[in-house]
């Protein structure tokens, strides 16, 4: 669920070619690269894999019929998430009270609230912090010197509002329904 923009590195780590002027930054090993630095881009435009995995884990738990404890290993296998990430993400979700874990035989993780009501925006912001498509929208204390005369500012505001509206209106319950429709369409 990476939101890609001109000059931003996609989730596979390859540089995205773009038309027009790009910034020059330092890449891995201090090499100069064309494009926005990966760490800077991810901070402002990308929804991280950790947030995507958190949504996927919550979706998996919401699809379980009896709210039983599910081993993290099973979730990892079923959802194609590296098994080392699931316990880390479950720990975050547990700290905020959305899931509970139990160690030992018969242990695992299960929901501790109605996961269906959680919004995609709420999950992403819990895991990654505020979502912003550009730095100038993230922090009003750091005003861009061009903001009073910037023709792009209102474009960014409208784009940000549209994106946040979609993320706010999409719940885990919606995703469960979409997943069931997709599975029904494939005969799975």
Rosetta silent file (secondary structure, phi, psi, omega in degrees, C-alpha in Angstrom):
SEQUENCE: XXXXXXXXXXXXXXXXXXXXXXXXXXXXXXXXXXXXXXXXXXXXXXXXXXXXXXXXXXXXXXXXXXXXXXXXXXXXXXXXXXXXXXXXXXXXXXXXXXXXXXXXXXXXXXXXXXXXXXXXXXXXXXXXXXXXXXXXXXXXXXXXXXXXXXXXXXXXXXXXXXXXXXXXXXXXXXXXXXXXXXXXXXXX
SCORE:     score description
SCORE:     0.000 S_00000001
   1 L     0.000   46.389  179.565    0.000    0.000    0.000 S_00000001
   2 L   -84.620  128.428  174.565    2.761    2.394   -0.934 S_00000001
   3 L   -89.439  115.953 -174.897    1.577    5.721   -2.250 S_00000001
   4 L  -101.224  140.619  177.549    4.018    6.558   -4.999 S_00000001
   5 L  -131.498  166.723 -179.834    4.738   10.023   -6.279 S_00000001
   6 L   -51.913  124.255  177.395    7.093   11.435   -8.896 S_00000001
   7 L    85.106   -3.327 -178.113   10.659   10.726   -7.826 S_00000001
   8 L   -91.127  143.295  179.579    9.666    8.509   -4.889 S_00000001
   9 L   -75.682  130.209  176.639   11.128    5.055   -4.563 S_00000001
  10 L   -72.293  174.791 -174.313    8.519    2.302   -4.870 S_00000001
  11 L   -63.348  -20.725 -178.949    8.237   -0.495   -2.336 S_00000001
  12 L   -85.144    1.066  174.288   10.624   -2.741   -4.244 S_00000001
  13 L    86.470   -4.268  178.975   13.484   -0.272   -3.698 S_00000001
  14 L   -83.790  148.179  179.179   14.085    0.551   -7.372 S_00000001
  15 L   -70.324  137.927  176.990   14.262    4.172   -8.416 S_00000001
  16 L   -89.935  129.188  176.127   11.166    5.434  -10.187 S_00000001
  17 L   -76.298  141.286  178.911   11.903    7.313  -13.376 S_00000001
  18 L  -139.221  155.915  177.617   10.173   10.631  -13.585 S_00000001
  19 L   -90.437  140.462  177.474    9.824   13.407  -16.080 S_00000001
  20 L   100.665 -169.110 -173.967   11.104   16.776  -15.049 S_00000001
  21 L   -86.056  137.721  176.501   13.496   17.970  -12.420 S_00000001
  22 L  -125.789  164.853  177.705   14.230   15.930   -9.330 S_00000001
  23 L   -80.769  157.459  174.832   16.243   16.543   -6.217 S_00000001
  24 E  -107.195  132.709 -179.618   19.663   15.016   -5.709 S_00000001
  25 E  -139.082  178.912  177.825   20.237   13.126   -2.489 S_00000001
  26 E   -96.913  130.106  178.212   22.530   10.541   -0.961 S_00000001
  27 L   -94.185 -162.315  178.804   21.558    6.928   -1.407 S_00000001
  28 H   -59.358  137.884  178.797   22.800    3.824    0.336 S_00000001
  29 H    74.322   13.151  176.999   26.510    3.971    1.040 S_00000001
  30 H    80.262    4.804  179.505   26.557    7.749    0.588 S_00000001
  31 L   -70.082  146.380  174.490   26.275    7.555   -3.217 S_00000001
  32 E   -77.461  136.810  178.064   24.541   10.433   -4.924 S_00000001
  33 E  -130.933  155.392  173.594   21.275    9.460   -6.527 S_00000001
  34 E   -88.996  138.582 -179.988   18.737   11.302   -8.611 S_00000001
  35 L   115.536  173.202  178.723   15.355   11.511   -6.946 S_00000001
  36 L   -73.415  140.005  177.947   14.111   12.145   -3.446 S_00000001
  37 L   -57.724  139.980 -176.632   16.068   10.345   -0.762 S_00000001
  38 H   -57.931  -44.405 -178.015   14.316    7.139    0.173 S_00000001
  39 H   -65.535  -36.646  179.194   14.203    7.929    3.895 S_00000001
  40 H   -70.000  -42.143 -179.839   12.789   11.393    3.259 S_00000001
  41 H   -63.435  -45.130 -177.520   10.193   10.106    0.816 S_00000001
  42 H   -63.303  -33.678 -178.328    9.039    7.354    3.141 S_00000001
  43 H   -65.976  -27.006 -172.223    8.629    9.819    5.975 S_00000001
  44 H  -119.339  -22.926 -173.615    6.157   11.904    4.033 S_00000001
  45 L  -122.553  -20.553 -172.350    4.581    9.975    1.188 S_00000001
  46 L  -100.172  141.942  168.301    4.766    6.264    1.847 S_00000001
  47 L   -93.392  122.478 -170.220    2.595    4.086    3.965 S_00000001
  48 L   -70.584  161.741  173.885    5.088    1.646    5.434 S_00000001
  49 H   -59.903  -35.775 -179.933    5.083   -2.116    5.155 S_00000001
  50 H   -59.617  -43.360  178.212    4.639   -2.193    8.930 S_00000001
  51 H   -67.472  -41.201  178.212    1.296   -0.355    8.596 S_00000001
  52 H   -61.915  -43.612  177.946    0.271   -2.542    5.664 S_00000001
  53 H   -64.202  -38.516  179.149    1.113   -5.661    7.692 S_00000001
  54 H   -61.819  -43.736  177.398   -0.841   -4.311   10.685 S_00000001
  55 H   -61.611  -44.830 -178.658   -3.919   -3.863    8.486 S_00000001
  56 H   -63.179  -41.336  178.593   -3.425   -7.347    7.046 S_00000001
  57 H   -64.521  -45.490  179.505   -3.053   -8.925   10.509 S_00000001
  58 H   -64.833  -37.924  176.325   -6.181   -7.181   11.801 S_00000001
  59 H   -62.737  -44.670  178.493   -8.056   -8.226    8.666 S_00000001
  60 H   -59.279  -46.270 -179.505   -6.935  -11.829    9.173 S_00000001
  61 H   -65.084  -37.903  179.944   -8.109  -11.794   12.795 S_00000001
  62 H   -66.688  -23.977  179.555  -11.428  -10.212   11.830 S_00000001
  63 L   -83.498  -10.127 -178.865  -12.000  -13.087    9.374 S_00000001
  64 L   -77.113  130.129 -171.112  -11.585  -15.727   12.088 S_00000001
  65 L   -71.327  -34.948 -170.726  -15.015  -17.090   13.034 S_00000001
  66 L  -111.299   10.171 -178.778  -14.669  -17.880   16.738 S_00000001
  67 L    52.945   38.787  177.037  -12.220  -15.253   18.021 S_00000001
  68 L   -83.780  162.852  174.599   -9.839  -18.032   19.078 S_00000001
  69 L   -69.002  129.251 -179.274   -6.142  -17.504   19.668 S_00000001
  70 E  -114.359  125.770  177.952   -4.333  -17.834   16.350 S_00000001
  71 L   -60.088  139.106  179.065   -0.583  -18.565   16.318 S_00000001
  72 H   -56.451  -35.561  179.568    1.443  -15.727   14.764 S_00000001
  73 H   -58.729  -41.573 -179.591    3.134  -18.308   12.548 S_00000001
  74 H   -66.135  -41.759  178.056   -0.233  -19.195   10.980 S_00000001
  75 H   -62.121  -45.056 -179.745   -1.069  -15.555   10.291 S_00000001
  76 H   -58.858  -46.257 -179.331    2.360  -15.040    8.745 S_00000001
  77 H   -65.366  -45.914 -176.536    1.965  -18.080    6.479 S_00000001
  78 H   -64.961  -37.243 -173.862   -1.609  -17.286    5.483 S_00000001
  79 H  -100.765   -2.839  179.569   -0.914  -13.628    4.709 S_00000001
  80 L    69.404   32.888  178.417    2.594  -13.910    3.280 S_00000001
  81 L  -100.632  135.432  175.870    4.104  -11.719    5.995 S_00000001
  82 L   -53.732  130.617 -172.952    7.655  -12.454    7.170 S_00000001
  83 H   -60.983  -22.949  179.035    7.224  -14.411   10.405 S_00000001
  84 H   -72.972  -24.021 -177.998    9.635  -12.132   12.285 S_00000001
  85 H   -81.694  -31.488 -173.440    7.361   -9.104   11.741 S_00000001
  86 H   -58.425  -50.635  179.305    4.093  -10.543   13.025 S_00000001
  87 H   -61.243  -35.269  178.519    5.053  -10.642   16.751 S_00000001
  88 H   -63.988  -44.099 -178.721    6.502   -7.113   16.517 S_00000001
  89 H   -72.167  -39.362  176.935    3.334   -5.737   14.990 S_00000001
  90 H   -59.431  -36.931  177.375    1.111   -7.735   17.332 S_00000001
  91 H   -60.356  -43.909  177.892    3.009   -6.120   20.216 S_00000001
  92 H   -62.971  -47.299 -177.791    2.096   -2.643   18.924 S_00000001
  93 H   -66.224  -31.266  178.537   -1.539   -3.650   18.391 S_00000001
  94 H   -71.517  -41.012 -179.958   -1.654   -5.231   21.844 S_00000001
  95 H   -59.997  -31.957 -179.990   -0.290   -2.108   23.573 S_00000001
  96 L   -92.604   -0.865  171.556   -3.183   -0.051   22.208 S_00000001
  97 L    90.299   11.639 -179.967   -5.715   -2.700   23.184 S_00000001
  98 L   -82.457  -29.799  179.843   -6.907   -3.937   19.788 S_00000001
  99 E  -134.862  163.961  173.134   -5.561   -7.474   20.235 S_00000001
 100 E  -132.730  147.131 -179.325   -4.418   -9.698   23.049 S_00000001
 101 E  -117.905  156.399  175.972   -1.774  -12.356   23.010 S_00000001
 102 E  -139.641  129.690  179.953   -1.198  -15.511   24.964 S_00000001
 103 L   -86.016  162.306  172.918    2.094  -17.406   25.110 S_00000001
 104 L    90.846 -175.978 -179.997    2.594  -21.125   25.205 S_00000001
 105 L   -59.231  135.201 -177.793    0.659  -24.103   23.844 S_00000001
 106 L    78.099    3.013 -178.636   -2.731  -23.011   22.540 S_00000001
 107 L   -84.337 -175.635 -179.559   -1.477  -19.440   22.550 S_00000001
 108 E   148.619 -143.507 -177.739   -1.413  -16.871   19.855 S_00000001
 109 E  -136.241  147.413  174.319   -3.268  -13.648   19.214 S_00000001
 110 E  -149.481  165.248 -179.083   -6.938  -12.682   18.982 S_00000001
 111 E   -73.783  148.016  176.211   -8.958   -9.510   18.806 S_00000001
 112 L  -117.848    0.522  174.463   -9.930   -7.792   22.034 S_00000001
 113 L  -138.657  172.852  173.733  -12.267   -5.231   20.418 S_00000001
 114 L   -74.366  101.598 -176.235  -14.633   -5.226   17.460 S_00000001
 115 H   -66.812  -23.626 -177.181  -12.009   -4.886   14.742 S_00000001
 116 H   -58.300  -28.172 -177.519  -14.655   -4.175   12.099 S_00000001
 117 H   -83.867  -12.246 -179.394  -15.041   -0.578   13.270 S_00000001
 118 L   -68.940  136.945  177.378  -11.339    0.301   12.947 S_00000001
 119 E   -93.675  155.210  177.394  -10.578    2.550    9.977 S_00000001
 120 H   -60.106  -39.964  178.691   -7.591    2.121    7.706 S_00000001
 121 H   -60.970  -45.572 -179.505   -6.547    5.683    8.579 S_00000001
 122 H   -58.963  -42.171 -179.256   -6.700    4.944   12.312 S_00000001
 123 H   -67.603  -48.110 -179.155   -4.504    1.868   11.890 S_00000001
 124 H   -59.864  -46.277 -178.152   -1.936    3.598    9.675 S_00000001
 125 H   -68.617  -28.654  176.422   -1.669    6.611   11.987 S_00000001
 126 H   -68.606  -40.221 -176.844   -1.341    4.335   15.025 S_00000001
 127 H   -84.515  -44.360 -173.034    1.559    2.452   13.448 S_00000001
 128 H  -103.800  -16.581 -172.202    3.224    5.176   11.326 S_00000001
 129 L    91.761 -169.879 -175.134    2.042    8.476   12.785 S_00000001
 130 L   -57.171  143.322  179.454    0.396   11.273   10.791 S_00000001
 131 L   -97.979  128.977  178.091   -0.129   10.685    7.083 S_00000001
 132 L  -148.247  136.418  179.806    0.945   13.478    4.782 S_00000001
 133 L   -81.985  -14.713  177.112    1.605   13.607    1.077 S_00000001
 134 L  -154.002  152.621 -176.073    4.031   16.493    1.488 S_00000001
 135 H   -58.914  -36.099 -175.115    6.030   18.075    4.280 S_00000001
 136 H   -66.491  -18.775  178.054    4.245   21.425    4.077 S_00000001
 137 H   -93.059  -12.020 -174.302    0.987   19.782    5.168 S_00000001
 138 H   -81.378  -39.023 -172.001    2.527   17.846    8.025 S_00000001
 139 L  -138.400  110.725  179.041    3.694   20.619   10.317 S_00000001
 140 L   -69.556  -18.233  178.737    2.245   24.135   10.460 S_00000001
 141 L   -72.318  -25.441  179.264    5.185   25.227   12.646 S_00000001
 142 L  -106.086   85.355 -178.717    7.563   24.715    9.727 S_00000001
 143 L   -80.511  135.650  174.054    6.082   27.003    7.140 S_00000001
 144 L   -72.077  134.954 -179.712    7.415   26.871    3.644 S_00000001
 145 L   -63.391  -18.906  179.360    8.614   30.316    2.623 S_00000001
 146 L   -90.635   -8.313 -172.360    6.689   29.838   -0.615 S_00000001
 147 H   -53.487  -46.445 -177.901    3.366   28.935    1.014 S_00000001
 148 H   -59.539  -24.288 -177.066    1.722   32.382    0.781 S_00000001
 149 H  -121.521   15.079 -174.329    2.339   32.416   -2.981 S_00000001
 150 L   -86.051  118.731  178.700    2.479   28.699   -3.763 S_00000001
 151 L   -71.959  -17.150 -178.993    0.030   27.584   -6.441 S_00000001
 152 L   -84.335  -22.469 -172.921    0.510   23.945   -5.375 S_00000001
 153 H   -53.733  -49.965 -179.391   -0.467   24.335   -1.731 S_00000001
 154 H   -67.193  -29.892  174.263   -4.219   24.127   -2.331 S_00000001
 155 H   -63.378  -46.439  179.272   -3.679   21.219   -4.742 S_00000001
 156 H   -62.329  -40.930 -179.563   -1.810   19.349   -1.988 S_00000001
 157 H   -62.352  -45.627  179.914   -4.532   20.187    0.535 S_00000001
 158 H   -64.950  -42.065  179.266   -7.290   18.840   -1.750 S_00000001
 159 H   -64.430  -42.917  178.715   -5.268   15.708   -2.590 S_00000001
 160 H   -61.996  -47.266 -179.565   -4.501   15.112    1.090 S_00000001
 161 H   -60.431  -41.833  179.754   -8.143   15.578    2.084 S_00000001
 162 H   -64.125  -44.855  179.896   -9.315   13.150   -0.625 S_00000001
 163 H   -63.059  -47.309 -178.648   -6.777   10.508    0.405 S_00000001
 164 H   -64.357  -34.185  178.142   -7.591   10.844    4.118 S_00000001
 165 H   -63.150  -43.941  178.419  -11.318   10.664    3.365 S_00000001
 166 H   -62.629  -46.239 -179.077  -10.886    7.321    1.577 S_00000001
 167 H   -65.953  -34.724 -179.887   -8.721    5.938    4.393 S_00000001
 168 H   -73.271  -33.869 -177.706  -11.164    7.226    7.037 S_00000001
 169 H   -84.456  -10.533 -179.025  -14.219    5.762    5.310 S_00000001
 170 L   -97.757  119.325 -178.922  -12.641    2.325    4.788 S_00000001
 171 E  -107.823  168.168  174.102  -13.004    0.015    7.773 S_00000001
 172 H   -60.127  -37.424  177.419  -11.752   -3.466    8.515 S_00000001
 173 H   -58.847  -42.665  177.107  -15.381   -4.587    8.102 S_00000001
 174 H   -60.137  -44.214 -178.100  -15.310   -3.165    4.546 S_00000001
 175 H   -66.387  -35.562  176.095  -12.070   -4.997    3.821 S_00000001
 176 H   -61.340  -46.022  178.600  -13.512   -8.274    5.138 S_00000001
 177 H   -61.099  -43.456  179.123  -16.430   -7.868    2.724 S_00000001
 178 H   -63.399  -43.210  179.678  -14.121   -7.049   -0.177 S_00000001
 179 H   -62.283  -42.428  179.253  -11.934  -10.043    0.634 S_00000001
 180 H   -63.098  -40.397  177.284  -14.958  -12.358    0.750 S_00000001
 181 H   -63.636  -43.270  179.411  -16.128  -11.037   -2.642 S_00000001
 182 H   -63.412  -42.977  178.726  -12.678  -11.535   -4.138 S_00000001
 183 H   -66.025  -37.830  178.663  -12.452  -15.088   -2.782 S_00000001
 184 H   -65.905  -35.729  179.962  -15.953  -15.886   -4.054 S_00000001
 185 H   -70.374  -23.751  179.937  -14.975  -14.600   -7.491 S_00000001
 186 H   -98.131   -5.337 -179.087  -11.973  -16.910   -7.647 S_00000001
 187 L    76.552   15.082 -178.087  -13.802  -19.933   -6.323 S_00000001
 188 L   -80.653    0.000    0.000  -11.431  -20.160   -3.341 S_00000001
